[in-house]
Amino acid sequence: MDQRFALPDVGEGLTEAEIVSWKVREGDLVAVNDVLVEIETAKSLVELPSPYAGTVAQLLAPEGATVEVGADIVVVRTGSTEAPGPVGPPAAEPAAAAQDASGATLVGYGTREAAPRRRRSAQATPQPAAPQQPAAPEPTAAPTAQRVLAKPPVRKLARDLGVDLADATPTGPGGTVTRSDVLALVPGAPEEPARRVERHEREHHVPIRGVRKATAAAMVESAFSAPHVTVFTTVDVTRTMKLYQRLKQDREFEGVRVSPLLLVAKALLVAVRRNPDVNSTWDEANQVIVVKNYVNLGIAVATPRGLLVPNVKDADAMTLKELAVALGELTTTARAGKASPRDLAEGTITITNVGTFGIDTGTPILNPGEAAILAVGTIAERPWVHRGKVKPRWTVTLSLSFDHRMLDGESGSRVLADIAAVLEDPARALVWS
């Protein structure tokens, strides 16, 4: 019986996802919870496990394709071990038994193994011994019987040139067909060395999808729906930098990554406690301002997939050490491309650290639904008037963008002033807590 597996909604109301890589091929045997495919949503990379045990009969979407939620992406043939037509060569590992489906995963199909394993093709299933026959050469499989490995741009090039990828001799890593392999099939086409001239062409096109597409939509929504105001201040953070150095040597923080961002985050949390309206959202439908009595602290993280903003849930209830651990885990997970939709959802206020790029300040755009975002510039030693004399002091420029519907100039400035006061004298955090 053929079971059609549709792209599920992996959370947060996403409507589409990109097929990044298939972990199975047509003809492979799969057990319940074996990983079928890795997809990229607008927020994260997600592995989808199989809800069925059987044979992969058909892959319905190529790698690189964008598929809408609810569209069928793969057909699994259950109740039969016969191969559904041409299949790829068997993988090296033997097939494993089906897993217990009593657990829970992201899309609710039960517990799966920590790492996906390739299943042996159904064509390679051992058969009962047959009487010895004279040796005869086995028929050679047609070139199209095996899935051709090629990146989406190469597949598009082949389609544009009317070339069958199966006719190409792969020279790329792992038997991947490259641009030069495709061009070699076209009479008069330039060889790959000549093709390198493309690197110096006047322009190239980058598809708008994934994180970039989601970020663009969110920023346009925010910029044109919330009236932004940004205020700035430069602070002497010499005492904070001394505290940072002491924490790095403290036994309590042994093995924990400590950074100046940790102390900035703590200062923001103190300011939120003193100014709860900054931790709000505008509810247009019900005509109310929703003040959150908890802080899910977002941290903007630059990743290979683009800018992500995972958040630390209930950061206001954490000790300084707990906050340090949570920030370290969150940023590491995001940079590895493993941030889950839940990590990226329900943020209430955000910090963006532009100082890591050597930038002094900026005017950040609010995350949709949030009332404020704090930008932290480069922390550096600069000439500063201290106790009537010009001395080298550690300083930083902070900027706070806020939604003028929820905060006016006075309240927004007061929030930034409180953050600055804690960073100038960290002891205030104890007094104000």
N, C-alpha and C positions, 0 to 999 in steps of 0.2 A: 504494500500500500504506500502510495506517495504522499508524504507530509510536506506541505509548503510552509517554510519558516519566514515570517514577515519581520521586517525591521521594527523592533519594539521601541517604545518611548522609554529611554533610559533615565528619564527624570527631568524636572524643571520645564516641562512643556516644549521641549525642542521639537522642531518639525522636520528636520532632515539631518543626514549625516553622510560623511564621505567614506567609501570603502578604502581603507588604507592597505590592508594585506589579507589575503585569504590564508588560513592556516591548514586548509584541507584542499584536496583536489578531487575532481570527479572520479568516482570509483573507490575512494577511501572508505574504510569502515570507521564509524565513530560510535562512541558510547555516550550515554547521557552525561552532560556537563563537560565533554571535551570542547575546547575552544574551536569555534568555526572560523571566526573572522575578527579582525581588529578594525574598529571604526573610529573616525574622528568626528566628534560633534563640535558645536561652536564653543564648547567649554573644556573638553577633555578627550583623551584617548581611552576607549573602552573595548574590552574583549567580550565577545558574546559567546556564551556556551550553548551547546546543542540541547534542545529539550527532548530529542529523540535518539534512539539507538538504531543504527542501520547503516545503509550505504549511501554516500553522497551521490545522488543521481544527476544533479545539475546545479551549476552556479549561475545565478540569474543576473548578476551585476558584476562588471569588471572592476578591477582595482583602479582607483582614481575617480570612479563614478560617484555622483551625489544622488542619494536615494532618499525619498520621502518616507517618514514614519508610516508604517502600515503596508508598505510595498513589499512583495515577496522578493527575497534575495537568494534563497537556496531551497532545493528540493532534496529531502532525505527519504530514501526508500526503506521502509520498515518491514519486518517479517520475511526478509529474503536476503540471501547472501550472494545472489547472482549479480554480476557486474552489469550496469545499465549502459552497455555500449562501450565505446573506446574509453580507456582510462589511462592515467599516467603510470609510470613504472612504480613498483612497490617500494615503500620506504624501508629503511634499514631496521627499524624497531618493530617487534611483533605487536599484534593487536592486544590491547589490555581489556580486562573485564569492565563491564559497565559500573559506574560509580553509584553509591547510595545517594538518592535524590532527596534526602530528608532535610538537608541544610538549606541555607539561603544565600543567594548571590545578588549582584546588582540588579539583574533582571528577573530574579526569582526562580531559577531553574535548579537550585540545589547546589551542594558543595562540589567544587571541582578541584583538580590537582593544581598545585602551585604553578606549574609550568606546563604548557600544552605539549603533547607528544603526537607525532605523525602516526596515523593508523595505517596498518598494512592494507594495500589495495585488495578489494574483494577478489580480483582476478588471481591474486597470489595465495588464496586460501588452499591449504593442502587437500588433495583429493585421494580417495582410496587407490591403493596400488593396482596398476593394470598390467596385463601380460606384456612381456618384453616384445617390442616391435623393432623392426630394423630402423636404424637411425635415419631420420629424414630432416632436412633443413627446415627450421620453423619459418613461417612466413614473416616477412618484415612488416612491422606496423607502419601504417600510413603516416606521413609527416604530421598530419593534424591530430593523430591519436594522443599526442602528449601535449599538455598545456605549455605554451610558449611563454617563457619568462621575459617580460619587457616592461619598462616603465610607461605610464600613461602618455607622456610626450612622444615616445618612440612609437607607441601604438597609433597615435594620431598621425604621425608622419607617414607610417605605412599605409593608413587608410587614404590619406591625401594623395599618395603616389600610386595607389592601386596595387600595393605589394602585399603578398601573403607572408606574414611573419614566419610561418612554418618553413618557407623556402630559404630563410636566412640562416647562415652559419654563425651561431652565437660566439662572441669572443669576449663578452663581459664577465664580471665576477659571478661564479655560480651558474654559468651557462646562460647569462642574460644577453638578450639581443640588444645591441647598441645602435646608435644613429648610423655609424659607419657601416654596420652590417646591413642595414636597410638600404642605404645609399648604394652599396656595392651591387645591389640587384637591379639598379636603374641604369640603363645605358646612358653614358654621357654625364652622369651625376658626379660631382666633385668628390674626391677622396677625403677622408676625415681630416688630414692635415690642412687641406684647403678650407675645410668647413670651419676651422678654428677662427677664421676671419670674422665669423659671426659675433665673437666676443667683443669686437670693436665696433659693431654696428651702432647706429645712433640711438636706438631704443629697443627695448624688449618688453614683452607683456607678461604681467604676473596675475594669474587668476585671483579674483576676489572671492575667497571662501574661507571656511573654518573660523579660526579665532579672529582673523583680520575682518571678515565680513561681520561677525557678531560685534566686534569692538566698534567698527564704523557705525553700525546701526544704533548701538547704545549711546555713543558719543553724540550723534546727531539728535537723538531723542532727548538726551540730557541738555544739550546746549540750547535747544529750541523750545523746551518745555519748562525749564527751571531758570529763573533770572539769577545769573551768577554775579557774585561780588567777591573780590579777592583783597585781603589785607596782608601786609608784610611787616616783619620785624627782624632785626639782627640782634643776636644774643651772645653774651659772654658765657660760654659753656665750659670754662676751665675747670670748675669744680665737678661738673658732670664727667669730664674726661679723666679726672683723678679718681673718681668713684669707679669708672669703667675699668681702669687699670687695677684697682684693688679687687674688684669682683673677679677679674681674670686669674688672680692669685689665690682667691678664697677657696678653701677646701670644699665648702658647700657647693661650689659651682664646678668642681672638678669633673671633667668630661662633658661639660655643657658649653655650647658655643655662646659666648657673650659678645655683644657688639653694641656700639652707641645707639643703634636703632632700638634695642631693648629698652634703654632708658628714655628715649623719645616716646616709645609706645606707653611706658608707664606714666610719663608726664601727660600724655593725651588722655589716658584713662582717669587720671586725677581731675583734669579739666572737665571731662564729661560728668563726673560725679558732682562737681560744683555748678555745672551748666547743663542740666539734663536735656534741655530743648535742642541742643546740637545733635543729639542722638535720636532723631525723629524721621518720620516719612510723611509725605503729603498724600492724603487719601482724597482724591478729587471726587470719586463716585459718592462717598458718604459725607464729603465736605467737613472732614475733621483732620487734625494733625495728630498722628499716632506717635506718642513718645514711648520709646522702648526702654524698659527697665532692666535691660541687659545690654551688653556690648559684644557684638560679633565683629572683632577688629580685622578689617581687610588690610592686606599688605600687597601692593602692586609688585609683581615679580616678572622680570624679563626672561622669557624662555625661547627656545628655538621655534616654537609655534606662534610666538607673539606675546603680547602682554596679558598676563592672567592676574586675577585678584582673588586668591583664596583668602579665607578668613578664619581666625581663631574664635571658636565658639565660646561664649561666656568668658571672654578675656578679663572682664572686670572682677571675676570671682577668683582669679588665680594669684598665687604668690609670685614673686619676681622670678624665682627659679622655674616654677611651672610655666610661666609665660615664656621664658627663654627656651625651654625645651619645645614648647608648642610652636614657637616661631621658627626654630631650626628645622623641625620635622616638616612644617608646612611648606617652607621655601624649598627644601630639598625635594619633596614630593612633586611640587609644581615644576621645578626645573627639569625633573626627570620625565615630565609629561604624564605623570600618574595621578594628578589631582582629579578627584571624583567630582561629579556634579554637585554633591552635597558640600564639598569643600568650597565651592565657588558660589554657593547660594546663601541668601539670607544675611548678607553683610549689613552692618548698620552705620559704620563710619570707616574711613580708609586713610592709610598713610602711603604716600609714594615717595621713595627715596631717590630723588634725582641727583643727589650728591655723589652717588656711586659712579656717575658718568662725568664727574668734574664740573657739574653745573651748580651755580650759586643759588638760583631760585627759579620759579616758574609760576604759571597760573593754571593749575590743574583743573580739569573738567570733572564734575561730580559723577559718581556712579549713579545710574538711574535709581531713584527711590531713596537715596541718602541725602542728608542735609548738609554734610560737610566733608571735605577732603583736605588733609594736611600734606604739604610738600616740604621735604627736608633737603636743604642744599648741602654743599661740601663743608665739612668741618675742617678748618685749617687754622694755623697760627697766623695772626694778623696784628698789625700795630693797633693798640687799643688804649684809651685813656682809663687807667685804673688807679684810684686813690690819688688823683691829681698828676699822675705821671704817665707818659706813653710807654707801654710795655708790650712785649709779644704775648698775646692771649689767644686761647682757642675760641673761635667764634663760628657762628652758623646763621644763615638767613632762613627763616621759616616763612611760609605763605599758607594762608588758609582760605580756600574758596568755600562759599556757603550759599545756600538757597535763600534768597532775600524774601521769599514768602514766609519762611519759618523763623528766620533770624534777621534782625535789623542791624545797622552798622554798629550800634552799641554792644549788643549781645555777641555778635560775631567777633568784634575786637576784644571783648572780655575773655572769650575762649582762648584766643591766641595769646593774650597777655598772661593768662594762667599757665599755659603750656611753657611760655618763655620763663616765667618766674620759677617753675619747678626745675627747668634745665639750668637756670642760673644758680639756683641754690637747692640741690636735691633734698635737703632737710625739710623743705616745705611739703614734700609728699607725705611725710610723717605727720606734720601739723594738720594738713588738710584732709587726711584720710579718716 
